[in-house]
Amino acid sequence: MKRTGILFICAGLFLFPLSAEVSFDNLGINSKNQIFYSINHSVPGTYDYNTLATTKLSNENAENPELITVFPEKIEYLAANGMLQIRNRYGTVWYDTFNKSFTWKEKSSVIPLNSLRLAPVSVSPDGKFMCYVKKRGYADGELILEEVLTGKKKLLDGNAVFSYETVPVKWNEASSMMVYVKGSSIYFANPEAYVKGIEADEKHRKLGEGTINSVNWAGGRYLIYVDNDLIYKINGKELYTMGLYSGIIGKGSAIGRLTNSFNPSKDVFTISDDLSSFIVIQSGKIFTFGLIDKPTCDYLNIIYSRPYVDLKASLLDSGVIWNANEAPSVWVRQLPYSGDSTDFVVYSLNEQLVKLLQVKNASKPVLSPDKKRCAFFEGENVYIYDTTYWKQTANLKGEKVVSLLWQNNSTLFVGGENTVRKWNATTGLVEVLVLSCVKNAGFNDNEQILATSGDGRDYLYKEDTKSWVAVGTETVKHNTGRNDRYRIYCAETPNADFKNALLVRNLVGKSTTFPVYPETINKTDQKKQVALIFDAYDNADGLSKIIYQLRFYDIKGTFFLNGEFIRRYPNETIQIANTQNESGSMFFSTADLCSNNFKVDEDYIRRGLARNEDEFYHCTQKELGVMWHAPFFKVTNAIIEAGNKTGYTYVDTTQTVNDMVTMEQDVRGLAVYNSSAELIDIYMKSLSKNGGGVIPVTTGIGRGTRESYVYDNLDLLISAILDAGYEIVPVRAMVE
């Protein structure tokens, strides 16, 4: 065996240079002492982009900067006032689609650092209200209802679960009613009455127990509620009656029964508008399609029920699209075992799944309001397909797309890396609304800012109307960095968060130099390091989500594979080996090495590590890393020394609390159960106390029950680490 050396984990040791995240370039100044410059961001979990800013210089001071490009990390359409809401790390912009100008509704007063990934916003169909969870802790926050026109806010839940994917709210088509989750209960409300403070008491608006997965609106009139295995239909007009007398009249009319109990924390359902067809996706992978022959408590007439299986890929996420004829199509995104980028696949669903469409590395689908067309983007392409025959009806090219939204049944807003465009997919007309980034900038003869964003045209920024106007083909060249009074330039900085600092040299009178952003020249310590390790014992339920999130944030983790996992999941083992992440050993079995049932000596450790290494190689044709840890981190000094003599480095964790404790163990008093949100909070407190460290996340547990899993909320954990100012590195980077 090719093993040498003894290495130790040292959480506070930094052996590799850390990459800067923010830099300045593209500088210019005119005779009026107005300057412009680009602020470049390269942060895990968000897109790399620049923001063009302008300000005026006076004496030894730079006025508050104005940001004149808007990168569309997230977009929402507020139909009530015709505003396209564009959000990014700097704040929120409203683009007026009538006056064709934009204003900052909220803006950061400093250059934002770290990850700062944006949360979703749920806008009512009429655009008058929106709901969102304002993040408060690492995995929770406040569920807010906001009236768009007035900005008036009302609290729905002071202790809501935070997610980067969904908001626990669903609107009816008329926007006259909403359902939301508070704690473990589901409530309904009239948003207008709630904002005015005249809504009925909450105890009279309770539907029942569950999560937002337990309810869906259907047909514009009905709310469908699944409780255990029963499917209930509630007329929207009778919600208040039901809320007042639920103890007497029950939860609505039962229209069907599922063959299995519905788990609202893991399962989702959807129903056709005519209430004739019902689909459940259990645990994200088992699809059941049933017909409601007659609205009774009888079981559904099951047409199709089986887990989704692809021998070449693992399932990442999925959903259902009902077309105008109430026929369902299933879409999935999956991760190939080969390590290739994600596949987006659409199937028709009846008595079997029939593949209709497959696109590489595509986004989730976005359905038009009338359900007749479906849009998604891939690279520099936006595709539109009809949802009846799944034939392509339109295609937009030009630049990499980052966000997509329907304004109405024919028009979309397309957020790209260069511009935000409005595209009429019926007529083909394309209009640039605002610049996302600039390739180059300069002042014209009238000392106005000109910029090109990469589409071959120049755009003029009009300060009076706060708008960009196309003025011709690309001609912009860099302006000089000086005038008669000032010189602007970039220089190195002792601030670890910045690659450089933007400085101004006063050329008149007493020579002085000052920064445009004072914080950029403050000396800071290098970032402390955190390593994420992923323990593959004997279950792969969370593996695809883990790999996807590591790719999304462009960070590397370290997988420790147990022999049981390799033998049970050869394809998933190959998938791990084909990523850019590290891999290490977790011995050849899940046995407790500290158990009194058998004696563990050096020879046993040597043979166990060798066997696991050989099995990994036979499975993947690749070498397993020379790091290891014992199953469940149960180890003695003698076991560590035996591994060292074999040439393996032992990797330990600073965490005494883990995500493998089940609810059954807690009930029996064997261990204390913590939800994934509680675990993230515990992990972050530990990192703060130790100045960094190693956090273990399990890829799945083989037995027992958990209500929530850390791998399902890995994006929350990663964002919490990055936003706290840590750098995430492979565990090898923390080994001396």
Secondary structure, DSSP 8 states (H G I E B T S, - for coil): --------B-TT---S-----EEEEEEEE-TTSEEEEEEEE--TTS--EEEEEEEEEETTEE---EE-----SEEEEETTTTEEEEEETTEEEEEETTTTEEEEEEE-SS---S-------EE-TTSSEEEEEEE-SSSEEEEEEEETTT--EEEEEEEEE--SS--SEEE-TTSS-EEEEETTEEEEE-HHHHHHT-S--GGGSEEEES-GGGEEEETTTEEEEEETTEEEEEEGGGHHHHHHHHHHHTTSEEEEE-SS---TTT-EEEE-TTS-EEEEEETTTEEEEEE-SSSSSSB-EEEEEEE--BTTEEEEEEEEEE-TTS-EEEEEEEEETTS---EEEEEEESSSEEEEEEEET----EE-TTSSEEEEEETTEEEEEETTT--EEEEE-SS-EEEEEESSSSEEEEEESSEEEEEETTT--EEEEEES--SEEEE-TTS-EEEE-SSSEEEEEETTTTEEEEEEE-------SB-SSEEEEEE--S-TTBS-EEEEEE-SSS-EEEESSGGGGS------EEEEEEEESS--TTHHHHHHHHHHHT---EEEE-HHHHHH-HHHHHHHHTSSSEEEE--SS---TT-TTS---HHHHHHHHHHHHHHHHHHHSS---SEE--GGG---HHHHHHHHHHT-EE---S-SS-TT--HHHHHTTSS----HHHHHHHHHHHHHHHTSEEEEEES--SSS--S--GGGGHHHHHHHHHHTT-EE--GGGGB-
